[in-house]
Amino acid sequence: MKVAKFGGSSVASAAQLQKVANIIISDSERKFVVVSAPGKRHSEDQKVTDLLIELGERSVRNEDYSSVLEALLSRFNDILDELDLTKEIVEEVKDNLLSILQGETVFTHKMDALKATGEDTLAKILSQYLNSLGYKATYVHPQEAGIIVSDEPGRAQVLDESFDHLYNLRGREEIQVIPGFFGYTKDNKLMAFPRGGSDITGSIVAAGVKADLYENFTDVDSVYCVNPKIVQSPQEINELTYKEMRELSYAGFSVFHDEALIPAFKAKIPVSIKNTNHPDKKGTMISATRDITNGPVVGIASDNGFISIYVSKYLMNREKGFGRHLLQILEEEDISFEHAPSGIDDMSVILRENQLTSEKEEIVIQRIKDELKVDTVTIDRDLAMIMIVGEGMNSTIGVTSKASTAFSDAGVNIEMINQGSSEVSMMFGVKAEGLEPAVQSLYKAFFETK
């Protein structure tokens, strides 16, 4: 039994949906299908989710949103036209959107309901299309499926009881099409998952029905070992472990949000990344273990938009609870951190730049000075993080030396180094302008000169 999830580019148009249908019906084991909202049909196009967000924002500002609503309905109309399907659903969508817009729901709940319309409508259209082709398919609403989530608008978390509910769907014979991105609280409120929400739904469904395989169809043939926008025609990755994928996703790989696959990983369900446009290609398989035969580093991830809070205090190492107190200040100011490399007398806390607004920065700096009596506290901006990842790193001598040489060859200074205790990854902090040359040099060192 397989769960197949199709991303926004895979369902952007009628032509793409025809490819999706062919993939589904080509394998009788594909019993569960999870879909995103329609993505861009071309580079100048808008994603349906972006149109829905714009619709909500115009409504809140009391601006005319009729043109946006018309553009949304037109997208679904075009798909139904080209698939030769009836159009009752378009009127349903219009009525639903107007009901949400004109309702008195709080803004965050309203936005979740609006954004969920894209996935929900597409799931109905796909199930209708499969039936028109002569296959038994049914749309399954997330509430009917039993996807129960926490009451956190825009960042809902699945509750454990959902998996038992989902398992009951295994007994149904038809192909079941489930919209991604959202679930319902115990008191029947719609809540959306965070970024990568449809991937999260696919992973939850795969874990719940105890699938043999979770297939994630996207618009790339496989995962690349480095961002192809930085390195031209990089090597493809055929196999990854869960740990490697998690590290790579966290550090900037755009194939998945770093939390999206956790339900599947916990249930030890292998994940296959494939291309909707080239479904016969091998793709990338992600599983619990793999043969470490292709060198210590499997991928290089990178991302910018980081800042560092640097704190120095003489004899910091003798001061019990210093690190805890520093991180507690951040917690109390509702700031999450990414890394916290430390020395004997100093400690750095790496944050996403959007976590520290100018107002919060002033408060945090003053609290650190007042409560921790530090010698120095400074903010270092415009940082980028580069991570080399691979399960083979912990059994290979000289990885750090090789990486350091690559940075030196690129003329990029390393601001900080942090290695995870699992030794699956090593993180380097550099100034943002050094990201691309450093990544290119690392790629050359680990993938071109093995």
N, C-alpha and C positions, 0 to 999 in steps of 0.2 A: 504494500500500500504506500502510495506516494502523495505528498502534499506539494503542489506546484504554485508558486507565487509569481505573479507577473507585475513588473514595475511600470512606472508611468509612461516610459517611452514604448513599452510593449503594448500598451492599450491606448495610444494617442489618437488612433484613427481607425476607421473601418478596415482598412487594408491590414493594419497591425492586428486587429482582433481576429481577422480571418487566419492569420498565422498562429495566433494563440489557440484558436479552436482546433486547427490541424494538429498542433502539438498535444493538446489534451486528448483528442480522440485517437491519436496514434498509439496510445499506451493505456490499456484498460486498468492499469494499476494507479493511474492518476485520478483518484476518487475525490480529492479535495483540492479546490482552487481558491486562492486568495488574490485579490486584485487591488491595485492602487487606483488613484484617480488619473484620468488622461493627462499625459505630459505634453511636451512640446512636439508639434508635427514638423517644425523647422526652426532654425535658429532665431527668427524674429517672432515666433509664436509665443503665447503665454500658456503656462500650465493652468489647468482647471482650478487647482487649489489656490493659485495666486489670484485668479479672478474672484474666487469665493472670498478670499481675504479682503480684496479691494471692495467687494460688495458690502461686507460688514463694516469696513472702515468708513465708507461713504455714508452708510446709514447712521453710524454713530455721530458723524459730523453734520448730519441733517442735509447732506448734499444729494443731488439727483443721482440715482443709481440705475436708472432704466436702461442705459446703454450697456452697462456691465451685465445686467440681468439678461438682456437680449443676446449678448455675446455668449454667455453661458448656455442658454437654451439652444442657441444655434449650433454649438459644438455637439450637443447630444442629438439634435435634429439631423445634422449631417451624417452622423454615425448610423442612426436608424434608417435614414434614406438609403445609404449605400449598402446596408445589409438587408434591405427590403423587409424591414420589420415595422409593425404597427407603432403608433406614436402616443398611445395613451400615457406612457410614462413621462413625457415631456410636460404635460399639464400637471401631473402629480408633483413633479419636481418644482414647477413654478409655484404651485399652491403651498408646497412645503417651505420653500425659501421665503415667500411672502409672510407665511405664518411665523417663521423664526425672526425675520426682520422687524415685524410689527408687534412681536410679543414683548413682554416686560422682563424677560430673563436678563440676569446680570451679564455684562459684556463678555467675560471669559467663557461662560457657558454658551452664550450665543455664538461666539466664534468657533467653538468646538463643534457645535451642531451644524454651522454653515460649512466648515471645512470637511466634515464627514459626508456631506452630500455627494461629493465627487466620487468617492469609493463606493458609496451605497448605490448610486445610480448606475455606475459602470457594472457592478455585480449583477444587477437586475437585467441590464442589457445583454451581458454575456450569457446568462442562463437562458434568456429568451432566444438568443441566437443559436445556442446549442440545441435547444428543442426544435427550432425551425429546420435544423439539419437532420432531425430524426433521432437525436440522442436524448436519453432521459437525464435531465438536469434540473436542479432546483436552486433558487436563491435562498440562502439561509441568513437571516438577520442575526447579528452578533448576540442579541438578547436571547433569541431562540437557541443559538449555539451554546449559550451558557458562559459567555466571556464576561466575567464579573471583575470589576476593577475598583481601585481606590478612588475616593472623591478628591481628585487633584486635577483641575482643568488644565489641559495642555501637557500634562506630565503624569498621566495615570499609570499605575502599576497593576499588573494582573494579580488577582488573588488566587491562592492555591486551589480553591474549590472549583475554579474554572476547568481544570484539567479533567476532573471526574465527569463534569457535564459534557465536555467535548468528546470524551471516550464513548459516550452513548451514541454519538453520530456514526460510529463504525458500522452499526447494523443496517444502515440505509443503503439501498442498492444504487440510487441515482448519483450522478456527478453533483457534488455540492459546491456551490459558488458562494464564497463568504467575502464581504467587503473588509478590507484592511483598515487600520488606523484608529479604530475606536471600539469601546465596549460600554457596559452599563454598570452603574453602582447598584448596591443592594436595594436602594430606594428609587431605582429606575431613572437615574439621571445619566444622560449621555456624557461620556468623558473621552477625550482624545489622548492617544499615546504621544510621547515626545517625538522629536525628529526621527525619521526612519520608521514611522508608526506602522506602515503596512508590512515592513519586514518583521517587525515585532509580532504582529498578528500571525503572519505565516509561521514564525517560530513557535508561537503559543499553540497554534492548531496542530503543528507537527508533533509537539510534545504531548498534547492532550489525546490525540488519536493513536499515539504510539506508532507513528509512521516508520517505515523502513528507510525512507529517504525524504529529505526536504530539498526540493529543487527551487532555486531562486533564479528566475529568468530575467535577464536585463539586456543591455545593449552592447555588451562587450563579450568577446569570445572566452575570456578567462580573466583572472586577477593577474595584473602585471607586478613584477618585483619592485617597480618604482613608478612614480607618477610619469606617464608618457608625455605630459606637458613640459617636463623638465629634461627627460632623457628620451631621445627619439628611438622608436621601435625597441623598447626594452623587452627582456625575456619574459615569457609567460610562466606562471606558477601552476603546475599541474596538481600538486598536493600541498596541503597545509594542515597543521594541527589546530585544534580549537584555541590553544594558548597563543599560537602565532597570529591567527586571524584577529583575535581580541586585541592584541598589542598593536597590530598594524592598523586596525580600524580606529582604535583610540587615537593613534598618532597621526591621523590624517588621511588614511585610505578611504576613498569616497564610495567604495562598493557597498559598505554597510556602515550604519551608525554603530559605535562600539558596543552598545547594549542590546542590539537587535537580536542577536543569535543566542543569547544566554539561555532561554527556555529549551531550545534544541540541544545546546551544549550540555546542559544539566541532565537531559534525558538520553545523552549519548547517541543522538540521531545524526548520522552523517549528512552533510550539506553539500549540494552540488550547485555551483554557479555556472549558468549556461546562457547562451545568446539566443534570444527569441528569433533573430534573423538568420542564425546559423545553428539550429538546434542539434545537428548531427555532430558538431565539433565536441571534443572531449570536455572542455571547460576546466574548472578547478574543483577538486574534491577536498572537503574539509572534514576531518575525522579526529578521533582522540589521539591516534598515534600515526606515524609515518616512518618510512625508511629514510634515515638521514644519510643520503648518498650524494647530494648535490652541493656540498660545501656547508660551512657553518652558518652562513647568513642566507635566509630565504627571501627577505625583502627589506626595503629601505623606505620608511615613511617619514613625512615631513609636514610641518604646519607652522604658520606664523600667527601673530596676534597674542603674544605672551608678554607678561611683565614679571619682574622678580622683586620681592621685598627682601633686602639684605639687612641682616641684623648681626651686630658684633658686640660681644661683651667679654671682657677678660675673666677667665675662670668660669665661663659658661658651663663647662662640663661638670663642675662640682655643684652647680645649682639645681637641686632636685625640682623637677616639674617645669623647667623653663620652656621646653618644646611644647609641652601640653598647654601651658598658659598662653603661649604665642598663638597656637592653633585655636585655642578657645576664644581668643579675641576675634579671630576671623569668623568663627562659628556664630558668635553673638551678633556680629554685623552682617550675618547671612551671606558669607563669602565662602565658596568652596575652593580648595586648592588642588593642584595637579601633582606637584612633586615637592619634596622638602629635603634636599641635600644639605648635609651639615658637616662642620668640622669641630675642632676642640673649642674654639672661641667664637665661632660664627655659624650662622644658619641662614639659608635662603629658602624662601617659599615662592614657588612658581604658580602663577595664576593666569587664567585667561583674562585678557585685557578688559573684556566687558564686565568682569566681576568687580572691578574696582573703579567706580565712578569718582569724579573729582571730589564730591561731597564725602563719600566713604573714605577716600584716601586720607583726607585731612583728619578725620576721626580716628582711623586706624593708626596712623603715624603718631598722633598725640597719645593714644592709649598705650602703644608700645613704649613710648618714652616714659610715661607716667607710671605704668604698672610694672614694667620689667627693668627700668633704670638702666637701659642699654647705653653703651658707649657710642654706637653708631647705628643709624637706621636710614637706609636710602632706597629709592625706587629706581630700578633699571628697566627702561622701556625698549620697545622695538626688538623684542627677542623672537627667535624662531627655535623650534625644537626639531631635531632630527633623530630618528630612532632606527637602529639596525636591529633586526629581529631574526631569530633562528634557534630552534631547539638544539642544533649542533654546536652552539657557541660554548656551552659549558664543558664540552669535552675536547675543545680545540685550543691549542696554545697559540698565542700571538694575535688574537683578534683585536684587542685594544691597541696594540702597537700598529697593526695594519691600518686601523681606522684613523689613528692619530697621524700617521704618515699621509693618509689621503687628505686630511684637513690641511696639513702643512703644504702639500703639493698644490692645493687650491688657494693657498694664501689666506685661509680663513682661521681666525683665532677662536679657540674653544673657550667659551665663558664658563661652562660648567659641565660636569659629567655625572651621571647617575645610573647605576646598574641595579636592576630589580633583583631581589633575593632569589628568584627562580632561575636567574641567569638565562632567560629566554630573550631578553632585550637589553640594549644599552642606549641610554638617552644622552644626547649632546645638545647643549644650549649654545647658540651662536647669535650674532647680530643678524637682523632680518635680511640685510643686503647680501649676506654670505650664504644664504640657504641654497640657492641654485648651484653655484660653483661647488659647494661642499657635497651636495647630493650627487652631482655628476662625477666628482672625483671618487666618492665612495663606490658608486656603481662600477666605475672602471676598475677599482681595486678588488672588489669582491666578485664581480660577474664577468669581467673581460680578461682578467689576468689570473685565472685559477691555475 
